[in-house]
């Protein structure tokens, strides 16, 4: 009887091990599927000309709000620096524009969108520098 109990216990444990193995395979498949549709972040930092007036800055902000309506954008954040006083933080820019896209194709559509073209045309005279950082992201 004791041998029977040990054999049953081993059988149950081996079934659990097989179940964990199939769960691991399932997790790997999910991760590889997510990687195929990896997100895209487009971060733009604007340094406006020193002589930009308050009216021009308001016009710039309104243009950012208009650009946020581009359909291929999933999420967008924009605004001035938080002025956090830490040595590793760059607070020298005037406005940040951070957009999230479902994938690179959505970002590429944004780049040729007429609203984006209009934004560049209307505001190019306002900035002295633009710095862009593009990156990929995954949700976990």
For each residue, the residues with C-beta under 8 A, 3 or more apart:
1: 4 5
2: 5 6
3: 6 7
4: 1 7 8
5: 1 2 8 9
6: 2 3 9 10
7: 3 4 10 11
8: 4 5 11 12
9: 5 6 12 13
10: 6 7 13 14
11: 7 8 14 15
12: 8 9 15 16
13: 9 10 16 17
14: 10 11 17 18
15: 11 12 18 19
16: 12 13 19 20
17: 13 14 20 21
18: 14 15 21 22
19: 15 16 22 23
20: 16 17 23 24
21: 17 18 24 25
22: 18 19 25 26
23: 19 20 26 27
24: 20 21 27 28
25: 21 22 28 29
26: 22 23 29 30
27: 23 24 30 31
28: 24 25 31 32
29: 25 26 32 33
30: 26 27 33 34
31: 27 28 34 35
32: 28 29 35 36
33: 29 30 36 37
34: 30 31 37 38 138 139
35: 31 32 38 138
36: 32 33
37: 33 34 102 103
38: 34 35 103 136 137 138
39: 74 100 101 102 103 136 137 138 139
40: 100 101 102 103 104 106 107 134 135 136 137
41: 98 99 100 101 134 135 136 137
42: 97 98 99 101 107 110 132 134
43: 96 97 98 99 132 133 134 135
44: 96 97 98 130 131 132
45: 93 95 96 97 130 131 132 133
46: 60 93 94 95 96 97 127 129 130
47: 92 93 94 127 128 129 130 131
48: 52 56 57 60 94 95 126 127 128
49: 52 126 127 128
50: 128
51:
52: 48 49 56 57 60 94 126
53: 56 57
54: 57 58
55: 58 59
56: 48 52 53 59 60 126
57: 48 52 53 54 60 61 94
58: 54 55 61 62
59: 55 56 62 63 122 123 126
60: 46 48 52 56 57 63 64 95 123 126
61: 57 58 64 65 78 95
62: 58 59 65 66
63: 59 60 66 67 119 122 123
64: 60 61 67 68 78 95 97 119
65: 61 62 68 69
66: 62 63 69 115 118 119
67: 63 64 70 97 115 116 119
68: 64 65 73 76 78
69: 65 66 115
70: 67 73 110 113 115 116
71: 113
72: 101 102 106 107 109 110 113
73: 68 70 76 99 100 101 106 110
74: 39 99 100 101 102 106
75: 99 100
76: 68 73 97 98 99 100
77: 96 97 98 99
78: 61 64 68 95 96 97 98
79: 95 96
80: 94 95 96
81: 84 90 91 92 93 94 96
82: 91
83: 91
84: 81 89 91
85: 89
86: 89
87:
88:
89: 84 85 86
90: 81 93
91: 81 82 83 84
92: 47 81
93: 45 46 47 81 90 96 131
94: 46 47 48 52 57 80 81
95: 45 46 48 60 61 64 78 79 80
96: 43 44 45 46 77 78 79 80 81 93
97: 42 43 44 45 46 64 67 76 77 78
98: 41 42 43 44 76 77 78
99: 41 42 43 73 74 75 76 77 107 110
100: 39 40 41 73 74 75 76 137
101: 39 40 41 42 72 73 74 104 106 107 110
102: 37 39 40 72 74 105 106
103: 37 38 39 40 106 107
104: 40 101 107 108
105: 102 108 109
106: 40 72 73 74 101 102 103 109 110
107: 40 42 72 99 101 103 104 110 111 134
108: 104 105 111 112
109: 72 105 106 112 113
110: 42 70 72 73 99 101 106 107 113 116
111: 107 108 116
112: 108 109 116 117
113: 70 71 72 109 110 116 117
114: 117 118
115: 66 67 69 70 118 119
116: 67 70 110 111 112 113 119 120
117: 112 113 114 120 121
118: 66 114 115 121 122
119: 63 64 66 67 115 116 122 123
120: 116 117 123 124
121: 117 118 124
122: 59 63 118 119
123: 59 60 63 119 120 126 127
124: 120 121 127
125:
126: 48 49 52 56 59 60 123
127: 46 47 48 49 123 124 130
128: 47 48 49 50
129: 46 47
130: 44 45 46 47 127
131: 44 45 47 93
132: 42 43 44 45
133: 43 45
134: 40 41 42 43 107
135: 40 41 43
136: 38 39 40 41
137: 38 39 40 41 100
138: 34 35 38 39
139: 34 39
140:
